[in-house]
Amino acid sequence: MKSAYDIVIRPIITEQSMEQADIKKYAFEVAIDANKIEIKKAIEEIFGVKVMKVTTLRMDGKKKRTGRYPEGSRKNWKKAVVRLTEDSKTIEFFEGMV
């Protein structure tokens, strides 16, 4: 069985995700084979909050070139946007970023 830290890889810090922190929506990069139930349990275990809703989307890696011939691509990854309940506390990690 995977631990919670194997499922949640890193938080996503962007301008849009910081604006959504006001309404208790947070974005994370998660394991590509994790489902919504596993993501919900992992976030609740790591941060000690109550999760109301989880939405996920798969992000395809961009095509990149480093020279004339060697064309490659970045890795595919999965993004999860987590919505917390109204009575839940906020995630302290995102508070200093705003």
N, C-alpha and C positions, 0 to 999 in steps of 0.2 A: 504494500500500500504506500502511496506517495505521501510525503509530509506536506504541510501547508506551504512551506517555503519552496518546494519543488513545483507547486502549481502556480503561485504568484511569483513572477520573475522580477518585475520592477514596476514602479509607478511611472505614468506618462505625464511629464510636466510640459504642457504647452499653454499657449494663451487661451485657447478655447477651454481646456480642462480646468484652468484656474478660474475662469468665469463661472463654470458650472459648480465649483466648490461651494458657492453661496447657497445653492439649492440641494446640497449634500449629494452631488454626483461626482464620482471619482473614476479615473481611467487607469487601467493597469495592463501591462503586457503579461499574458498568462501562457501556460504550456499549451501547445497546439492541440493536444489530445484531451484536454480537460473539458468537462461539461459544466453546465450552469450550476448544478447542485454542488459539485466539488469546489467550484469557485466561490460560491456563497459560504460554504463551511470554512474554507481557507481564510477568507477575509474576516469572518466573524472570529476565528481563532487567533489570527495574528493581531488584529487591531482592537478586539473586544467591543464590537459594534453590532447593531442589528441591521441586516440587509433586507430591503423590501423587494428589490428587483435587480436582475442581472441581464444585460444584453451583451451579446458577443458578435464579433465580426472577424473574418479572416482577411488578413492583409497580405496581398501578393508582393513578393520582393521585386524591387525595381531592377531593370536592366542597366548595367553599368559597363563602361569601357575604360580600360586603363592604358590603352595604346591603340595601335592599328587593328590587330587581330584578336587579342584575347578578350572576347566579350563574355561577361559572366552576369550573375544576378545576385542580389542580396537575398538573404533567407526569407522564407515565408514565416509569418508570425500571426498570433491571435491576440486580439484586443478585447478587453472586457470593460464595460462601463457599469459601475455599481451604484445603485441608488439606495441610500439609507433611509430608515424610517424617521418620522418627525421627532419621536422621543429619544432617538439614538444620539449619542455624543458624536462630535465630528472627529475626523482623523487628524491627529496633531501634526503629522508629517507634512500636510499640505498647508497648514496655517501660516507658517513662516514664509511661504513663497509668494503670497498675495501682496 
